[in-house]
Amino acid sequence: STQSTWGKGLVIHYGFSKSTSPSYPDMSTVRLWFTNERKEDISQIHIGHEDLPEAATVIPFPPIPLLVAGQSCRSSMYIKAGASPTAPLKLEIWTTTDQFLVSIAVGSGSMDDIMMRNLSDLSHSK
């Protein structure tokens, strides 16, 4: 089971996929699940700023124009861990009204298993 983490009502879970993407065979697929726990809609969800370890690369998920109150959606992004594969990938998730700091801890061996994780350090930064 997973635990939910709220960033002002935006809940994000992620898991690493065992399979590689045909489009990005040298990168790991990160599956994302977004849920809007607010009573109002959330718009323009996207990655705003990246603070990545040396040689790490992120291909962000496509921006989510609107996540209706009480609804969920899925997306994917692709990462290449870089020179230090256990160093966390620090990203900011932005909406039209908020910014949240997110740190994805890749961890040793985690790319080989599908793991559901919540973004437990989702913290409001705006």
JOPE-V828509 format. One line per field, one symbol per residue. ss: DSSP state (@ for helix, = for strand, . for the rest). burial: 1 if it has 24 or more other C-alpha atoms within 12 Angstrom, else 0. A space follows every 10 residues. Layout:
BEGIN
ss = ???
burial = ???
END
This chain:
BEGIN
ss = .....==..= ========== .......=== ======.... .========= =.....===. ...====... .========= ........== ====....== ====.....@ @@...===.. ..==..
burial = 0001111111 1111111000 0000001111 1111110000 1100111101 0110011111 1011001000 0110111111 1000100111 1111100111 1111110000 1000111111 111000
END
